[in-house]
C-alpha cells in the first residue's frame, strides 16, 4: 500500500464489530502517508452509507 501515489480516503466506523477502528486507523496512517483517515464517531458498519456522504463532504473541504 505504501507504493500508492494517489490520494486515499479511509473511512472507518468507530463502533464496527468487523475491526478495531483505532488500530486500523493507526496502521492506515503508517502505510498510506498520502492518505487521509477519518474515524466516524458513533458509526457502525451498517450506518456507514448515510454517514459516508456527509463525512466525505467534510473531509474534502
Residue pairs with C-beta under 8 A, 6 or more apart in sequence:
1 31
1 32
2 31
2 32
2 33
4 32
4 34
4 35
5 34
6 34
7 34
7 35
7 36
8 32
8 34
8 35
8 36
9 35
9 36
9 38
9 56
9 59
9 60
10 24
10 25
10 28
10 32
10 35
10 36
10 37
10 38
11 38
11 40
11 48
11 51
11 52
11 55
11 56
12 19
12 21
12 24
12 25
12 37
12 38
12 39
12 40
13 21
13 39
13 40
13 43
13 44
13 45
13 47
13 48
13 51
14 21
14 39
14 40
14 41
14 42
14 43
15 21
15 42
15 43
15 44
16 43
16 44
16 45
17 44
17 45
18 45
21 39
22 39
25 37
25 39
28 35
28 37
29 35
29 37
36 59
38 55
38 59
40 48
40 51
40 55
43 51
